Amino acid sequence: MVRGRFRSYGSAAWTGSVHAASGDNANGYYLQVMDYEAAFSAAVRQVRDEGRYRVFADLKRQRGRFPRAAWTTPAGHTREVIVWCSNDYLGQGQNAVVIEAMHQALDEAGAGSGGTRNISGTTSYHVALEQELANLHGKPAALLFTSGYVSNEATLATLQKILPGLIIFSDELNHASMIAGIRQGGGPRKIFRHNDLEHLESLLAAAPREAPKLVAFESVYSMDGDIADVGATAALAKRYGALTYLDEVHAVGLYGQSGGGVSERDGVAGQIDIIEGTLGKAYGVMGGYIAASSMLVDAIRSHANGFIFTTSLPPVLTAGALASLRWLKAHDEVRVSHQERAATLKRRLRAAGLPVMPSNSHIVPVHVGDPVHCKLISDVLLQDHGIYVQPINYPTVPRGTERLRFTPTPYHTDAMMDDLVVALEALWARCNIQRLGGRAA
């Protein structure tokens, strides 16, 4: 609270009531009391007014029936829906091998890890998983975090502590977790236009030659579905003496002969200094990690607050992730099927004249361009058609580019795609949204 003569503020955050002055305030001064609830209400109202307020869908995934789930409606009724926006890209959260490994770890080790990694939270499951992750990317070492967000934020912030004056060159469409880590580190940063290597080179060339540098970028950009030229970016960074930091969150498990990501697929993993990934998407469990040199990993382990002061992942999760990782290494046919399903859905949507955005990955974004229409379509798909897909609005994507983001899996059938296309065609006509060819329905 702030001391001062009371006056009325235009903001709803300040209450109109005045408390009687007493004690130190008896000479005519009063305390201004902020109406905290009004401030929270205003923040929510802003999101509602912009048409991007989200209501969580109460879903229960059905084991063995992926991508089906049971949806509990606001009225308390339950109905079956098809999930079209899961980041469990390969359905590994339903893989019997993964589930059995988790049951076994639960029986062997119990529920929790017991502490941070430095105290008592390092188990044989963590050690084995880190070794497997390092092997996946051809690196000497790996380090587990509680999520992909934390691994990005903690690592990028800590690198700036270890390397004073580090200049980070960041793709303008990098994930919020990378941006948070770069900002938290407080060092100089340069933003280059998305996947624009000419712009990146101009920034690198203008930087002091003696300054430490790092180029941070992603392989698959999950909202647009485009893929960076990993090899060319790494070569450019090396030319200017810069480290490379590659976020493969939406690529690990999905690309490469053993699931090592785009860097494995393109044969350039050895040219990347730090590869970051997640265990919560293609691997179907939870957690994040980095893979790099032994010394770099040891430095991050020793200095990153986001690692040091966080309870480690429970054994049940690390055991499940380890089983998923090993299984996917040996089953490239699942990746092949996944790519076929994504290509098929794109083809069917385009054939119907629906505005599929350009994507050379497994991501299938369909442009809407208006937050209210985007939410309306999503709501009607769920309520009337049993199809669940979330609207993607600002700030995840720029205003005016609102979209539906579909993530077909190997288990989405042709019949499911037929139902989806029919429903979307009807809704595009209902909302009078522009189709391919520049015309509305």
PyMOL commands that set and color helices and strands:
alter all, ss='L'
color gray80, all
select helices_A, chain A and resi 23-25+36-49+92-94+96-109+124-137+148-162+176-185+197-206+230-239+262-265+269-271+294-303+305-308+315-329+332-351+371-385+414-431
alter helices_A, ss='H'
color red, helices_A
select strands_A, chain A and resi 2-4+30-32+58-61+68-72+78-83+141-145+167-171+189-192+213-218+243-247+274-278+288-292+364-367+387-388+391-392+403-406
alter strands_A, ss='S'
color yellow, strands_A
deselect
rebuild
show_as cartoon
